[in-house]
Amino acid sequence: MARSFFNPARFFGLNMDTTFPKFYNINFLKFFRTVVENKKKTRTDILIQAKTQIKETTPIERSLRCKRCGYRITTRSASITVGNAHQHTFANPAGLLFEIGCFQSAPGCLNTGPFTDEFSWFKGYKWRISICESCLTHVGWMFGSATHLFFGLILDRLTDSPDTINFH
């Protein structure tokens, strides 16, 4: 018996009698319609549509990057308040001033040296040096207590930039 309608099973090289029942699964038909519609579009059209959908649904997060090399250190959303403020200004024993921001995480940092409590700017916390994982520039300190860990990053050694989606 010849079938007069278009048979999607045969389009995909499947045997209709053994693979599909007499009616089609609605999800399969939706998928098949999408495949046929996409065949009409060029590859460029499909990529442009995908990029647009991703841009519309993906939030762009603000990154803080190493000012020297551009490596991603942390994000604005990781900022926290310590001692009733996010931003602090401190001087080290040599008299150098540092304006730091407090962050709950800094995945772009390598933390070096042992923890020490000497000259700690935060009571009850020990510190160790944090450097950029890429270029090894000193970008701040990791502070730790018995119950809490955070990063104090030197704000003038970081640059603020949006993350971008790379399609290439």
Secondary structure as GFF3:
##gff-version 3
##sequence-region A 1 168
A	DSSP	alpha_helix	8	11	.	.	.	ID=ss1
A	DSSP	alpha_helix	16	19	.	.	.	ID=ss2
A	DSSP	alpha_helix	26	40	.	.	.	ID=ss3
A	DSSP	alpha_helix	43	57	.	.	.	ID=ss4
A	DSSP	beta_strand	62	66	.	.	.	ID=ss5
A	DSSP	beta_strand	72	75	.	.	.	ID=ss6
A	DSSP	three_ten_helix	76	78	.	.	.	ID=ss7
A	DSSP	beta_strand	87	91	.	.	.	ID=ss8
A	DSSP	beta_strand	97	103	.	.	.	ID=ss9
A	DSSP	beta_strand	109	116	.	.	.	ID=ss10
A	DSSP	beta_strand	126	132	.	.	.	ID=ss11
A	DSSP	beta_strand	138	144	.	.	.	ID=ss12
A	DSSP	beta_strand	149	154	.	.	.	ID=ss13
A	DSSP	three_ten_helix	155	157	.	.	.	ID=ss14
A	DSSP	beta_strand	158	162	.	.	.	ID=ss15
###
